């Protein structure tokens, strides 16, 4: 057999084998049964607890009657486990926005041997208004309770343990803000392990850590069979608007780790985030992470947290980490190996230089073909959907278009270079990427450095082999490179959907660049035709099929607006993650499009006449009374006290005051805050105060102005997830392959006020 001619086949088979192996190694461990020894974490035990906590399998946002019931059930769990506890009941507000709520945090204590800082195990027990919250964050709550049961068997430890179950995380991390900013025990917390969920399945990964994380990572990887995570996610999270309760602990300068899973993220913040869809193996993985890290940390000295480390796991089931300061040395050592290989080879500098210049070509053609295919899909279908219920037309389109780009790039490259030259070229170019990430994105550097170290070592060894064996041997350079490239794609696809396909394609492009030298002997014309046909079929299918299912529906919220002052009412259908003014809104599909105007835009809210909505229709009045408000002058100059209450037990009230009111601050409970001035969206030009979890409570807010004069005009918005009865037909049709998401359906009563 001609090895050179068979090299494309070897490379493809190796890729498929490695990808399968890598994917299997990242799956969560099997769930342990209830009857395992008591000193082991059992996901089935935790799952039984979850079924009791969430037996209604319904949403339970902050302040709701069901959230209070779940709080009482959690208290019963503390009592069953014989864990001392207290309830922190207080008003608090989010850091980023003027979003406030009265929260009820649960704080359980397992005493330690010494008066040392606490190890805090943290999760939130509230949900968004549209989701039962089995994954986000019921799985985290019961994982902590089951872990606490196991830990308590060997208590006391050197350090005490705190179980911190926060409220109102979904409203803006408000419960965490209440604890870390108001509770005296917050100053005694030394390390936080936060447990989150962003889907209903997948491995529990180390989503991010505090900067000085050497001790933390060592505790996790010690005697733990399934550690999983990428320091890349920490680098990404720094640049994203997303948050978890861990962010509040970080702002309080408390070190720790943030665990999360992202599988089946289509279910995230929807009614499908329920007990039936939750993968029990994910709970097992959460528990193993918590136990492994906790047992080590509880007996450790925390005076020195160590240096910042980068981490990568799992690479075929193996965990790797090193100090960030070592990255530059690893890079230099790898470059020395690569340079030594160059000196030992018979390749001339000019040939390798051409190969280096050609190396990014395959990367670019792979990415560009992928982008082109998805833009074509957008053109043919009206717009690409973000979270299709049927993956494979999209997945096949992604794979096929990437392969077409790979073939095109390889076809051009082989005209100007040979296999050996290109192998050196791609790894020299890879070295440049490693240098850039090491200098500017240090938490992502290991994605490039680990493959480079492995590949440069193998390339040097190859210089001692006979020519006929070199190419096959050099195929092994792909082994460590695949988890860093293709190995991340499935997780990115699951967590980001196809709207961010541009985030997925670069990893495909990187692997395409590395594998391209081994495809030079392939019949490129035949390969292009063979791969092009299924790619076109995927494009056609994705453009014409109804790609939603009941298990993975299209996300559509119903928003009802009623102006109390003029009795005008409208409803609006909001697509998945849509800006309602977007020029390319996600198209509605039958039968919902028959309920609304699909072309004309209209201003629906009186406080923002320039804000245009798509997919709207006039509506009957709800018959509801608007929110109630009264004010009285405070004892302090330029201050007034405002009493606010919903007449229909709405979950949320928003107070809008114009910028020229010169609102300086507001006070609610014991909290005093600067108001948020909105610069975009509905509320542009208004000071905005959000009150979450109101329901039947009367709320008093003290407003402090720079200079108060009677007659300040504003708006009061009363918002609930309960829709008017006359929208029953629309609500019924919005079922099956449609689903609300995040805050979901909203009925907003708008009332003009004067203070």
C-alpha atoms as one frame of an Amber mdcrd trajectory, in Angstrom:
protein
   0.000   0.000   0.000   1.197   3.478  -0.915   1.327   5.256   2.436   1.293
   8.700   0.892  -1.849   8.022  -1.126  -3.577   6.441   1.864  -2.738   9.382
   4.135  -6.070  11.217   3.603  -7.969   8.089   4.633  -5.773   7.654   7.711
  -6.240  11.287   8.699 -10.038  11.139   8.342 -10.329   7.888  10.289  -8.007
   9.200  12.987 -10.078  12.382  13.270 -13.332  10.451  13.639 -11.794   8.114
  16.207 -10.247  10.922  18.231 -13.415  13.047  18.137 -15.526  10.144  19.364
 -13.045   9.367  22.140 -12.855  13.016  23.180 -16.643  13.431  23.198 -17.129
  10.304  25.315 -14.509  11.502  27.793 -16.458  14.716  28.459 -19.771  13.021
  29.262 -20.838  13.214  32.910 -20.321  10.097  35.059 -23.061   7.553  35.626
 -25.437   8.378  38.444 -24.978   6.377  41.640 -28.006   4.617  43.101 -29.723
   5.373  46.378 -28.358   2.214  47.992 -24.651   3.092  47.624 -22.733   3.574
  50.905 -23.673   6.700  52.815 -20.216   8.201  52.403 -20.712   8.438  48.620
 -22.599  11.094  46.689 -25.725   9.615  45.139 -27.404  11.530  42.314 -30.516
   9.407  42.805 -30.760  10.555  46.441 -30.340  14.159  45.323 -32.885  13.689
  42.542 -35.483  12.387  45.003 -34.922  15.542  47.063 -35.359  17.643  43.929
 -38.668  15.972  43.149 -39.908  16.917  46.620 -38.650  20.514  46.356 -40.090
  21.057  42.876 -43.090  18.759  43.087 -45.312  21.343  41.377 -42.754  21.512
  38.533 -43.707  25.160  38.034 -41.824  28.494  37.955 -41.030  30.074  41.325
 -39.539  33.546  40.902 -38.588  35.692  43.891 -41.505  36.698  46.096 -43.950
  34.227  44.569 -46.069  32.022  46.847 -44.431  28.909  45.375 -40.935  30.276
  46.022 -41.888  30.701  49.672 -43.147  27.091  49.772 -39.846  25.865  48.325
 -37.984  27.910  50.930 -39.964  26.125  53.656 -39.153  22.741  52.092 -35.475
  23.672  52.084 -35.730  24.518  55.763 -37.194  21.044  56.328 -34.176  19.580
  54.508 -31.825  21.509  56.796 -33.715  20.151  59.791 -33.645  16.599  58.397
 -29.881  16.854  57.956 -29.577  18.400  61.456 -27.850  21.495  60.075 -28.127
  24.779  61.948 -29.619  27.506  59.791 -30.969  31.013  59.641 -33.101  32.971
  57.177 -31.776  36.323  56.020 -34.814  38.408  55.092 -33.958  41.846  53.739
 -34.292  44.273  50.844 -31.383  44.391  48.427 -30.614  45.690  44.946 -28.563
  44.541  41.996 -25.217  46.209  41.317 -25.622  46.870  37.612 -29.241  48.055
  37.580 -31.674  49.588  40.031 -33.432  46.233  40.410 -34.525  45.525  43.965
 -36.353  42.763  45.803 -37.065  41.546  49.299 -35.069  38.323  49.489 -34.986
  35.335  51.808 -31.572  33.700  51.792 -31.002  30.434  53.622 -27.717  30.048
  55.490 -26.794  26.655  56.924 -23.759  26.104  59.164 -21.680  22.986  59.793
 -19.177  24.034  62.514 -15.452  23.407  62.140 -12.747  22.474  64.618 -11.305
  25.963  64.613 -12.481  29.552  64.212 -11.321  29.786  60.627 -12.893  31.196
  57.444 -15.882  29.327  56.046 -16.015  27.217  52.922 -19.279  28.409  51.343
 -21.232  26.108  49.002 -23.577  28.390  47.074 -26.545  27.939  44.723 -29.801
  29.825  44.158 -33.270  28.376  44.679 -35.410  30.879  42.745 -36.268  30.548
  39.045 -37.140  32.845  36.164 -40.878  33.488  35.643 -41.061  31.003  32.751
 -39.097  27.983  33.996 -39.527  25.398  36.772 -35.778  25.733  37.299 -34.801
  22.059  37.562 -31.461  22.730  35.887 -31.196  26.410  36.822 -30.632  25.938
  39.662 -32.468  23.070  41.325 -29.685  20.665  40.335 -27.154  22.900  42.097
 -29.268  23.183  45.249 -29.793  19.434  45.709 -26.181  18.684  44.784 -25.125
  20.929  47.673 -27.621  19.304  50.069 -26.466  15.779  49.179 -22.813  16.831
  49.376 -23.487  18.400  52.783 -25.034  15.122  53.973 -21.843  13.257  52.981
 -19.523  15.909  54.401 -21.363  15.971  57.684 -20.523  12.305  58.263 -16.871
  13.212  58.895 -17.427  16.638  60.433 -15.998  18.639  62.083 -13.256  19.626
  59.689 -10.512  22.179  60.176 -12.699  24.809  58.467 -16.433  25.326  59.039
 -18.888  24.869  56.158 -21.583  27.294  55.067 -24.490  26.298  52.834 -25.628
  29.488  51.133 -28.881  29.113  49.179 -29.649  32.492  47.694 -32.872  34.058
  46.509 -33.508  36.365  43.515 -30.433  35.385  41.532 -32.504  35.628  38.389
 -33.502  39.194  39.231 -29.906  40.426  39.151 -27.944  38.387  41.759 -29.922
  40.238  44.419 -29.807  37.509  47.071 -26.023  37.249  46.771 -25.785  41.045
  46.969 -27.855  40.937  50.165 -25.577  38.381  51.786 -22.147  39.664  50.774
 -23.026  43.333  51.361 -25.225  43.100  54.455 -24.734  39.895  56.445 -21.995
  39.864  59.139 -20.998  36.281  58.246 -19.956  37.432  54.759 -16.676  38.725
  56.164 -15.927  35.244  57.511 -16.219  33.466  54.153 -12.818  32.395  52.833
 -13.680  30.378  49.711 -16.863  30.056  47.638 -17.873  27.118  45.449 -20.833
  28.263  43.358 -22.959  25.689  41.551 -25.029  26.771  38.533 -26.923  25.367
  35.570 -27.562  26.690  32.069 -29.467  23.869  30.419 -30.645  20.401  31.442
 -27.678  18.140  30.701 -23.930  17.981  30.145 -20.836  17.792  32.272 -20.366
  20.025  35.290 -17.431  22.155  34.255 -15.170  24.552  36.095 -16.727  27.502
  34.382 -14.388  30.028  35.916 -12.226  30.616  38.970 -10.837  33.539  40.886
  -7.461  34.799  39.704  -5.317  33.103  42.334  -6.583  29.579  41.779  -3.686
  27.143  42.198  -4.915  25.780  45.541  -8.486  25.593  44.244  -7.611  23.647
  41.115  -5.301  21.309  43.028  -8.157  20.496  45.388 -10.444  19.656  42.478
  -8.048  17.513  40.491  -6.788  15.581  43.534  -8.439  12.156  43.735 -11.192
  13.114  41.260 -11.907  10.974  38.211 -13.934  13.470  36.196 -12.682  17.063
  36.472 -13.809  19.074  33.469 -13.368  22.652  32.338 -11.450  25.135  30.229
  -9.768  28.268  31.482 -10.811  29.627  28.067 -14.344  30.011  29.470 -12.959
  32.293  32.176 -11.372  34.458  29.478 -14.644  34.554  27.521 -16.769  35.313
  30.590 -14.715  38.429  31.322 -16.020  39.848  28.020 -19.674  38.788  28.345
 -22.575  40.550  30.075 -23.669  37.289  31.750 -23.344  36.845  35.502 -23.790
  34.323  38.294 -23.808  34.724  42.068 -20.090  33.998  41.944 -19.570  37.469
  40.438 -20.762  39.036  43.687 -18.320  36.936  45.716 -15.524  37.957  43.340
 -16.360  41.633  43.815 -16.047  40.990  47.560 -12.500  39.636  46.890 -13.426
  36.109  47.956 -11.657  33.379  45.954 -13.493  30.366  44.619 -14.748  28.329
  41.693 -17.899  28.572  39.592 -19.336  25.257  38.331 -21.941  25.065  35.563
 -23.292  22.846  32.788 -24.578  23.956  29.370 -26.009  20.880  27.644 -29.451
  21.242  25.982 -29.336  24.992  26.447 -32.436  25.254  24.286 -34.255  24.365
  27.538 -32.586  27.171  29.474 -35.106  29.612  31.002 -38.070  27.860  29.379
 -40.851  25.518  30.645 -38.681  22.641  29.398 -36.216  23.272  32.220 -38.169
  20.724  34.222 -37.555  17.561  36.216 -38.417  15.276  33.288 -35.715  16.764
  31.051 -32.951  16.981  33.648 -30.116  14.498  33.119 -29.478  12.904  36.507
 -25.838  12.285  35.514 -25.282  16.034  35.581 -26.271  16.100  39.251 -23.770
  13.308  39.888 -21.021  15.334  38.248 -21.956  18.437  40.265 -21.750  16.389
  43.439 -18.397  14.809  42.639 -16.953  18.255  41.904 -18.239  19.683  45.165
 -17.130  16.740  47.294 -13.694  16.404  45.778 -12.890  20.085  46.146 -14.530
  20.458  49.571 -12.771  17.531  51.226  -9.382  18.833  50.191 -10.061  22.467
  50.985 -11.617  21.823  54.389  -8.340  20.432  55.693  -6.000  22.789  53.825
  -4.200  25.968  54.816  -5.778  28.925  53.004  -3.151  31.499  53.836  -1.620
  31.069  50.408  -3.968  30.471  47.461  -1.049  30.089  45.062  -0.525  31.643
  41.689  -2.966  31.904  38.816  -3.094  28.701  36.779  -4.530  27.751  33.422
  -6.403  24.466  33.113  -7.728  22.175  30.434  -9.827  19.121  30.931 -10.764
  16.766  29.797  -8.210  15.874  27.127  -9.286  12.273  26.514 -10.107  12.020
  30.197  -6.929  13.725  31.442  -6.760  17.002  33.329  -3.882  19.429  32.750
  -2.961  22.622  34.536   0.072  24.814  35.088   0.915  28.197  36.484   0.175
  30.996  34.038   3.711  32.275  34.561   5.003  29.012  33.059   3.201  29.545
  29.741   5.948  31.675  28.245   8.598  29.089  29.204   6.534  26.303  27.618
   6.247  28.406  24.481   9.992  29.053  24.337  10.807  25.380  24.965   8.410
  24.319  22.192   9.956  26.816  19.796  13.416  25.467  20.616  12.225  21.950
  19.756  10.634  23.171  16.538  13.760  25.139  15.575  15.976  22.138  16.264
  13.743  20.064  14.003  14.099  22.659  11.257  17.866  22.569  11.521  17.875
  18.775  11.315  15.509  18.654   8.341  16.500  18.981   4.724  13.873  21.647
   4.041  15.069  25.050   2.981  14.021  28.272   4.668  12.261  29.650   1.588
   9.988  26.625   1.206   8.998  26.685   4.862   8.427  30.462   4.725   5.982
  29.972   1.841   4.237  27.252   3.854   3.922  29.589   6.847   2.309  32.228
   4.638  -0.041  29.635   3.143  -1.027  28.180   6.534  -3.830  30.622   7.391
  -5.371  30.118   3.946  -7.108  26.881   4.919  -8.207  28.436   8.190  -9.749
  31.365   6.308 -11.463  29.302   3.601 -12.965  27.003   6.247 -14.359  29.911
   8.260 -15.532  31.836   5.193 -17.300  28.822   3.670 -19.098  28.257   6.950
 -20.174  31.886   7.204 -21.231  31.900   3.534 -23.388  28.808   3.992 -25.203
  30.257   6.982 -25.727  33.592   5.262 -27.151  31.673   2.308 -29.466  29.880
   4.692 -30.514  33.216   6.152 -31.248  34.556   2.658 -33.265  31.521   1.571
 -35.267  31.059   4.779 -35.821  34.712   5.730 -33.563  34.408   8.731 -31.581
  31.750  10.527 -33.128  30.398  13.692 -31.055  30.417  16.830 -32.083  27.185
  18.525 -33.544  24.735  16.023 -35.423  21.775  17.396 -33.902  19.528  14.745
 -30.132  19.857  14.780 -28.991  17.822  11.867 -29.727  20.052   8.881 -27.729
  22.764  10.629 -25.075  20.444  11.977 -24.605  18.850   8.551 -24.459  22.299
   6.954 -21.783  23.348   9.446 -19.698  20.207   8.915 -20.163  20.154   5.151
 -19.366  23.817   4.542 -16.306  23.619   6.804 -15.052  20.582   4.876 -15.596
  22.359   1.563 -13.517  25.255   2.828 -10.850  22.814   3.981 -10.711  21.173
   0.545 -10.491  24.509  -1.256  -7.696  25.754   1.005  -5.790  22.471   0.653
  -6.192  22.532  -3.148  -4.572  25.945  -3.404  -1.877  25.232  -0.811  -0.627
  22.011  -2.412   0.186  23.881  -5.626   2.858  25.855  -3.817   4.014  23.546
  -1.036   4.673  19.933  -0.076   3.358  17.911   2.880   6.488  18.199   5.044
   6.833  21.896   4.356   3.181  22.550   5.255   3.459  20.577   8.483   6.263
  22.879   9.570   4.356  25.885   8.210   1.119  25.249  10.117   2.912  24.623
  13.402   5.046  27.743  13.051   1.867  29.711  12.396   0.273  27.954  15.367
   3.263  29.128  17.432   2.410  32.705  16.505  -1.144  32.188  17.768   0.262
  30.654  20.942   2.463  33.709  21.450  -0.445  36.125  20.982  -2.729  34.275
  23.390   0.056  33.920  25.958   0.617  37.682  25.909  -2.952  38.964  25.547
  -5.353  36.135  26.486  -3.384  34.172  29.084  -6.307  32.037  30.268  -6.728
  30.721  26.712  -3.023  30.109  26.077  -3.099  26.408  27.041  -5.416  25.657
  24.101  -2.451  26.453  21.870   0.511  25.622  24.080  -0.363  22.022  24.952
  -0.783  20.939  21.292   2.341  22.914  20.344   4.448  21.216  23.021   3.218
  17.786  21.949   3.571  18.453  18.221   7.030  20.050  18.414   8.275  17.018
  20.375   6.890  14.612  17.774   8.251  16.651  14.874  11.712  16.542  16.414
  11.471  12.759  16.886  10.364  12.415  13.255  13.688  13.827  12.076  15.293
  10.592  13.287  12.902   8.407  11.270  13.112   7.227   7.679  11.160   9.300
   5.185   8.609   6.604   4.358   7.484   6.492   8.007   7.517  10.186   8.801
   4.121  11.241   7.481   2.194   8.517   9.249   4.084   9.251  12.461   3.375
  12.975  12.112  -0.341  12.245  11.940  -0.091  11.796  15.697   0.498  15.562
  16.032  -3.261  15.865  15.676  -3.985  13.894  18.847  -3.674  16.710  21.375
  -4.756  19.359  18.877  -8.214  17.878  18.357  -9.595  18.449  21.910  -8.424
  22.066  21.666 -10.233  22.594  18.372 -13.006  20.217  17.347 -13.427  19.074
  20.954 -14.788  22.501  21.893 -17.179  22.816  18.985 -19.976  20.639  20.353
 -19.983  22.494  23.686 -20.016  25.852  21.879 -22.837  24.739  19.605 -24.882
  23.551  22.585 -24.282  26.687  24.615 -24.391  29.383  21.940 -26.661  28.074
  19.184 -26.238  28.959  15.527 -26.632  32.697  15.841 -23.035  32.672  17.052
 -21.783  30.250  14.430 -18.917  32.712  13.936 -17.721  31.644  17.405 -17.753
  27.969  16.402 -16.137  28.140  12.972 -12.660  29.417  14.024 -12.085  26.193
  15.982 -13.047  24.179  12.912 -10.693  26.380  10.877  -7.799  25.720  13.248
  -8.186  21.972  12.952  -8.610  22.278   9.180  -5.286  24.111   9.046  -3.518
  21.343  10.978  -4.986  18.428   9.031  -4.670  20.003   5.571  -1.072  18.769
   4.847  -2.266  15.179   5.235  -4.944  15.657   2.569  -2.645  16.775  -0.250
  -2.793  13.409  -2.032  -6.588  13.404  -1.994  -8.551  13.749  -5.232  -9.835
  17.203  -4.396 -12.344  17.429  -7.251 -14.112  14.199  -6.285 -14.042  15.112
  -2.591 -15.580  18.507  -3.354 -18.419  16.896  -5.290 -19.053  14.168  -2.710
 -19.193  16.604   0.226 -20.951  19.348  -1.740 -24.076  17.252  -2.370 -25.070
  16.602   1.306 -24.132  20.203   2.127 -26.601  21.476  -0.488 -29.241  19.058
   0.829 -28.682  20.426   4.353 -28.977  23.979   3.030 -32.247  23.133   1.257
 -33.652  21.288   4.279 -32.718  24.065   6.687 -34.400  26.603   4.410 -37.691
  24.756   3.982 -38.318  22.453   6.939 -40.170  23.328  10.109 -37.275  22.687
  12.426 -39.070  23.014  15.791 -40.435  20.308  18.055 -42.316  20.199  21.358
 -39.087  19.146  23.054 -37.152  22.024  21.440 -39.690  24.701  20.491 -39.352
  28.148  18.961 -39.092  30.775  21.683 -41.962  33.260  21.467 -43.186  35.554
  24.261 -46.598  37.236  24.357 -46.406  40.818  25.598 -49.616  42.686  26.396
 -49.548  46.473  26.833 -52.429  48.530  28.203 -52.424  52.275  28.685 -54.619
  52.847  31.731 -55.031  56.532  30.931 -56.523  56.171  27.422 -57.705  52.547
  27.537 -55.658  51.559  24.446 -54.344  47.994  24.409 -52.018  45.966  22.181
 -50.255  42.660  22.229 -46.868  41.892  20.732 -45.134  38.606  19.858 -41.437
  38.665  20.636 -39.169  36.070  18.994 -36.074  34.421  20.367 -33.657  36.938
  21.874 -35.010  39.599  19.611 -34.618  43.314  19.691 -38.107  44.285  18.636
 -36.716  46.958  16.363 -34.376  44.589  14.574 -34.371  44.869  10.804 -34.120
  41.090  10.479 -36.505  39.669  13.066 -36.769  35.936  13.445 -39.775  34.971
  11.342 -42.862  33.688  13.059 -44.276  30.478  11.703 -47.844  29.300  11.389
 -50.215  29.605  13.137 -48.941  32.575  15.141 -48.299  34.866  12.203 -52.055
  35.059  11.556 -52.571  36.927  14.855 -50.344  39.922  14.150 -49.213  42.481
  11.626 -46.015  41.092  10.180 -44.869  44.116   8.163 -45.862  47.399   9.816
 -44.082  48.726  12.872 -45.877  50.635  15.614 -45.117  52.403  18.858 -47.034
  50.508  21.557 -45.887  52.162  24.789 -46.719  55.733  25.717 -43.428  56.436
  27.470 -41.380  55.586  24.340 -43.230  56.839  21.253 -40.168  56.385  19.022
 -39.706  52.741  19.952 -41.127  50.635  17.144 -42.481  47.116  17.564 -42.979
  44.375  14.996 -45.529  41.567  15.196 -48.268  43.491  17.010 -52.027  43.756
  17.023 -54.639  45.896  18.729 -56.374  44.198  21.619 -59.343  44.440  23.944
 -58.952  45.951  27.401 -57.998  43.605  30.212 -60.434  45.076  32.692 -57.673
  45.227  35.313 -57.104  48.179  37.586 -53.779  49.899  37.334 -51.136  50.117
  40.064 -51.737  52.277  43.111 -49.387  55.044  44.196 -49.427  57.757  46.831
 -46.733  60.130  47.996 -45.972  62.329  50.954 -43.155  64.711  51.711 -40.371
  63.300  53.831 -38.938  64.930  56.914 -35.805  65.539  54.876 -35.635  68.378
  52.394 -35.957  67.453  48.702 -37.212  63.988  49.559 -40.603  62.302  49.279
 -41.947  58.931  50.419 -43.796  56.944  47.773 -46.178  54.058  48.570 -46.633
  51.601  45.691 -48.901  48.574  45.423 -50.298  46.395  42.661 -54.062  46.033
  42.619 -53.800  42.604  40.908 -50.848  40.996  42.755 -48.446  41.609  39.896
 -44.952  40.249  40.286 -43.092  43.369  39.202 -43.506  47.148  39.321 -41.292
  49.635  37.502 -41.079  53.324  38.357 -39.942  55.636  35.549 -38.894  59.219
  36.198 -37.511  61.504  33.473 -33.908  62.617  33.488 -34.886  66.230  34.176
 -36.460  65.174  37.495 -32.889  65.163  38.846 -33.437  62.069  40.958 -30.311
  61.726  43.086 -30.924  58.487  45.006 -33.625  56.253  46.392 -33.985  54.238
  49.605 -35.833  50.979  50.124 -35.599  49.038  53.361 -32.083  49.672  54.665
 -30.644  50.098  51.153 -29.744  53.443  49.584 -28.902  53.466  45.868 -28.129
  55.725  42.961 -30.796  55.274  40.277 -29.988  53.807  36.858 -30.439  56.139
  33.902 -31.317  54.042  30.869 -29.510  54.876  27.635 -31.313  52.461  25.311
 -34.471  50.427  24.773 -37.920  51.136  26.135 -36.715  53.249  28.996 -34.201
  55.478  27.243 -33.927  58.837  29.019 -35.632  57.634  32.232 -34.404  56.819
  35.691 -35.583  53.248  36.225 -36.381  51.553  39.541 -37.390  47.881  39.281
 -39.247  46.225  42.143 -39.298  42.431  41.819 -41.397  39.932  43.741 -44.011
  42.491  44.816 -47.310  40.586  44.446 -49.650  41.786  47.203 -47.080  43.801
  49.184 -47.207  47.546  49.703 -43.735  48.935  49.097 -42.374  52.230  50.402
 -39.590  53.995  48.511 -37.913  57.197  49.601 -36.933  59.351  46.606 -34.167
  61.906  47.045 -33.877  64.720  44.476 -31.233  67.318  43.893 -34.078  69.812
  44.119 -37.654  68.665  44.557 -40.622  70.559  43.129 -44.177  69.236  42.997
 -45.469  68.119  39.638 -42.761  65.669  38.496 -44.340  63.477  35.834 -43.398
  59.853  35.305 -44.841  56.402  34.712 -45.692  53.410  36.830 -45.649  50.004
  35.147 -47.418  47.046  36.692 -46.198  43.748  35.175 -47.324  40.144  35.602
 -46.945  36.908  33.647 -50.714  36.390  33.750 -52.319  37.364  30.427 -55.867
  38.736  29.948 -58.605  36.130  29.402 -59.413  37.353  25.884 -55.950  36.218
  24.729 -56.796  32.613  25.586 -56.920  31.500  21.925 -53.504  33.034  21.210
 -52.110  31.460  24.377 -53.495  28.064  23.327 -51.997  28.352  19.838 -48.665
  29.324  21.397 -48.082  25.775  22.610 -46.548  22.646  21.217 -43.738  23.898
  18.980 -43.718  27.340  20.654 -42.524  28.247  24.119 -41.968  31.365  26.258
 -38.432  32.111  27.411 -36.651  34.106  30.170 -39.157  36.577  31.710 -41.652
  35.188  29.261 -45.178  36.406  28.829 -45.859  39.819  30.292 -48.988  41.857
  30.810 -47.930  45.471  31.381 -50.313  48.122  32.680 -48.966  51.618  32.037
 -50.077  54.506  34.231 -48.930  58.113  34.024 -48.202  59.611  37.463 -47.401
  62.955  39.017 -45.320  63.348  42.166
